[in-house]
Each structure stands twice: as C-alpha cells, then as structure tokens.
C-alpha cells in the first residue's frame, strides 16, 4: 500500500517529458524509492543552466531505452531548496547521482546528453539482464572542449564582471580614504594656524 502511494506521488510530479520535479511533497518518496536518483540542481534565470537543462530533459526517454533503473529529477532551488542544502550544493547548475545507499556521485557539468548517459551507465544497474550488453556499450563521448563551451564562456563572463566589481570597490575605498585623509589634513592645518594666531595675539596683548 505504501509503495503504491509513493508511486502515485511520483506520477503526479512527473512532467510531460518524464522528468520528475522535486517538491516538498514527493522528496521523501523519491529518496525512499529504492532506486538511483539522478538530480539536476538549477534555478530559473540562470543562463548557464539553460543548455544543461535542455540535455537533461532528454534523459528520461534514453534511460528508458537503455533500461537503466534510475529516477531523473529536477530540483529548482527557488521552489524547493532542501535537497541542495542537504547535499551541500553551492553552485548551479549541478548534477548529482544518489544511490539507494545514499552514496553521492557528482557528474561533470555537460550540455551533452550522451555524456550524462555514459556517466549513469558506470553506476546505475539495468532493469533487464537481456539489455545489459546493449546498455553497457554506451554512447560515444563528445570531446571535453565541445561539451560545455557555452558554459565556459558564461563562467568567463562572470569572472570578468567580478574583476570589474572588485576594481570598482577598491577605487571607491581609495577615494573614501583620500577624502578622509584630506579632511584630517585640512583640519590639522586649520588648528595649527589658529594656534599661531593665538600665540601672536598673546605676545602683543597689553595684559601679557
């Protein structure tokens, strides 16, 4: 009865392409399903996530064809952040394979679905032994430089922006210190002049 309920919850959370969207309602059911769970962590508006998401959305059909016993799930951290917090996911996109024994394997970030499938084949068992040979053949791996060029360009852009921001912050700090030092210097000059003026007046005072 409990198994039927878990499967029902998973079915309700499935998208049109077979992906399961992780929510607070089905997260426990997914973890306790007894299957491997391959999760993509992302958030809406992350331009680095777009290409990886496109490839990831093709996985359910290929997983079914390869007879891999794995659940393919999406984790939108803006909707449900608990899994990312639990597995210490601190950058996005991120690909994580969780085994039934809670062992974690991190998949290299790639926008090519074939590379994702090859990664899964190394860890996920097949459902039917008759299909094991076909599944273990895998799919041709795309060269690393062709895998995530767009992602690399995106990260390079972020690094450039960080350099500009750091430079601007340093410039503002220097400007602030210059203003403070100038103000202190002018104040000291003013104090010295006042002391000199008072000294001169005291010398010529009839009461001296």
C-alpha positions as CSV (number, residue, x, y, z in Angstrom):
1,X,0.0,0.0,0.0
2,X,2.8,2.4,0.9
3,X,4.7,1.5,-2.3
4,X,1.5,2.3,-4.4
5,X,1.2,5.6,-2.6
6,X,4.9,6.5,-3.3
7,X,4.5,5.6,-7.0
8,X,1.3,7.7,-7.1
9,X,3.1,10.8,-5.7
10,X,5.9,10.3,-8.2
11,X,3.5,10.1,-11.1
12,X,1.7,13.3,-10.1
13,X,5.0,15.2,-10.1
14,X,6.2,14.0,-13.5
15,X,6.3,16.5,-16.3
16,X,5.3,15.8,-19.9
17,X,8.8,14.6,-20.9
18,X,9.1,12.2,-18.0
19,X,11.1,14.4,-15.7
20,X,10.2,14.4,-12.0
21,X,10.1,17.9,-10.4
22,X,11.3,17.5,-6.8
23,X,9.0,19.2,-4.3
24,X,8.4,19.1,-0.5
25,X,5.5,16.6,-1.2
26,X,7.5,14.0,-3.1
27,X,11.1,14.4,-2.0
28,X,10.8,11.7,0.8
29,X,9.1,9.3,-1.7
30,X,11.9,9.8,-4.2
31,X,14.7,9.2,-1.7
32,X,12.9,6.1,-0.3
33,X,12.1,4.6,-3.7
34,X,15.0,2.2,-3.6
35,X,16.3,3.5,-6.9
36,X,19.2,5.6,-8.1
37,X,18.2,9.2,-8.4
38,X,19.9,11.5,-10.9
39,X,19.2,15.1,-10.0
40,X,19.9,18.4,-11.7
41,X,20.0,21.4,-9.5
42,X,19.2,24.7,-11.1
43,X,17.2,27.9,-10.8
44,X,15.1,30.0,-13.3
45,X,17.1,32.8,-14.8
46,X,20.5,31.0,-14.6
47,X,21.8,31.3,-18.2
48,X,24.4,28.6,-17.5
49,X,21.6,26.2,-16.6
50,X,19.7,26.5,-19.9
51,X,21.8,24.2,-22.1
52,X,22.3,21.7,-19.4
53,X,18.5,21.7,-18.8
54,X,17.8,21.1,-22.4
55,X,20.1,18.0,-22.5
56,X,18.8,16.8,-19.1
57,X,15.2,16.9,-20.3
58,X,16.1,14.2,-23.0
59,X,17.3,11.8,-20.3
60,X,14.0,10.0,-19.4
61,X,13.5,8.6,-22.9
62,X,17.1,7.5,-23.2
63,X,17.1,6.0,-19.7
64,X,14.0,4.0,-20.6
65,X,15.6,2.8,-23.9
66,X,18.8,1.8,-22.1
67,X,16.7,0.1,-19.3
68,X,18.6,2.0,-16.6
69,X,17.0,1.7,-13.2
70,X,17.2,5.4,-12.3
71,X,14.8,8.3,-11.5
72,X,15.6,11.5,-13.4
73,X,14.6,14.5,-11.3
74,X,14.8,18.3,-11.5
75,X,15.4,20.4,-8.4
76,X,14.5,24.1,-8.8
77,X,16.1,25.7,-5.7
78,X,13.8,28.7,-6.0
79,X,10.9,26.3,-5.4
80,X,12.4,23.8,-3.0
81,X,15.9,24.3,-1.6
82,X,16.1,21.4,0.9
83,X,17.9,18.9,-1.4
84,X,20.6,21.5,-2.3
85,X,21.1,22.3,1.4
86,X,21.2,18.6,2.3
87,X,23.9,17.7,-0.3
88,X,25.9,21.0,0.1
89,X,25.2,22.1,-3.5
90,X,26.6,25.7,-3.7
91,X,26.9,26.3,-7.4
92,X,24.5,25.9,-10.3
93,X,23.9,24.0,-12.5
94,X,24.9,20.9,-10.7
95,X,24.4,17.2,-11.5
96,X,24.2,14.6,-8.6
97,X,23.6,10.9,-8.6
98,X,22.2,9.5,-5.4
99,X,22.3,5.7,-4.9
100,X,19.8,3.7,-2.8
101,X,22.6,3.5,-0.1
102,X,22.8,7.4,-0.1
103,X,26.2,7.3,-1.8
104,X,26.7,10.5,-3.8
105,X,28.4,10.8,-7.2
106,X,28.8,14.2,-9.0
107,X,28.5,14.2,-12.7
108,X,30.8,16.7,-14.6
109,X,28.7,19.6,-15.9
110,X,27.9,19.0,-19.6
111,X,25.3,20.1,-22.1
112,X,25.5,16.8,-24.0
113,X,23.0,14.1,-23.0
114,X,25.3,11.4,-24.3
115,X,27.9,12.2,-21.7
116,X,25.2,12.1,-19.0
117,X,24.1,8.6,-20.2
118,X,27.7,7.4,-20.1
119,X,28.1,8.7,-16.6
120,X,24.9,6.8,-15.5
121,X,26.0,3.6,-17.1
122,X,29.0,3.5,-14.9
123,X,26.9,3.5,-11.7
124,X,23.3,2.5,-12.5
125,X,22.2,-1.1,-13.0
126,X,20.0,-2.1,-15.8
127,X,16.5,-3.4,-15.2
128,X,16.6,-6.3,-17.7
129,X,19.7,-8.5,-17.9
130,X,18.9,-9.2,-21.6
131,X,19.5,-5.5,-22.3
132,X,22.7,-5.3,-20.2
133,X,25.1,-5.8,-23.1
134,X,23.4,-3.1,-25.2
135,X,23.3,-0.7,-22.3
136,X,26.9,-1.2,-21.3
137,X,28.1,-0.4,-24.8
138,X,27.3,3.3,-24.0
139,X,27.3,6.2,-26.4
140,X,30.2,8.0,-27.9
141,X,31.5,10.6,-25.6
142,X,31.9,14.1,-27.0
143,X,35.2,15.8,-26.6
144,X,35.5,17.9,-23.5
145,X,36.1,21.1,-25.4
146,X,32.8,20.6,-27.3
147,X,30.8,19.6,-24.2
148,X,30.3,22.8,-22.4
149,X,31.8,25.7,-24.4
150,X,28.8,27.9,-23.7
151,X,29.0,27.2,-20.0
152,X,32.7,28.0,-20.0
153,X,32.0,31.3,-21.8
154,X,29.3,32.1,-19.3
155,X,31.7,31.5,-16.4
156,X,34.4,33.6,-18.1
157,X,31.9,36.4,-18.4
158,X,31.1,36.1,-14.7
159,X,34.8,36.3,-13.8
160,X,35.2,39.4,-15.9
161,X,32.3,41.1,-14.1
162,X,33.8,40.1,-10.8
163,X,37.1,41.8,-11.8
164,X,35.2,45.0,-12.7
165,X,33.2,44.9,-9.5
166,X,36.3,44.3,-7.3
167,X,38.2,47.1,-9.1
168,X,35.3,49.5,-8.6
169,X,35.1,48.6,-4.9
170,X,38.9,49.2,-4.5
171,X,38.6,52.5,-6.3
172,X,35.7,53.6,-4.0
173,X,37.7,52.6,-0.9
174,X,40.7,54.6,-2.1
175,X,38.5,57.6,-2.8
176,X,36.9,57.4,0.6
177,X,40.3,57.2,2.3
178,X,41.6,60.1,0.2
179,X,38.6,62.3,1.3
180,X,39.1,61.3,5.0
181,X,42.9,62.0,4.9
182,X,42.3,65.3,3.1
183,X,39.7,66.3,5.6
184,X,42.0,65.4,8.5
185,X,44.9,67.3,6.9
186,X,42.9,70.4,6.4
187,X,41.7,70.2,10.0
188,X,45.3,69.9,11.3
189,X,46.4,72.9,9.1
190,X,43.5,74.9,10.5
191,X,44.3,74.0,14.0
192,X,48.0,74.9,13.6
193,X,47.1,78.3,12.0
194,X,44.7,79.0,14.9
195,X,47.4,78.2,17.4
196,X,49.9,80.5,15.7
197,X,47.3,83.3,15.6
198,X,46.6,82.9,19.3
199,X,50.3,82.9,20.1
200,X,50.9,86.1,18.2
201,X,48.0,87.8,19.8
202,X,49.1,86.8,23.2
203,X,52.5,88.3,22.7
204,X,51.1,91.7,21.8
205,X,48.4,91.7,24.4
206,X,48.6,94.6,27.0
207,X,47.9,92.0,29.7
208,X,50.9,89.9,28.8
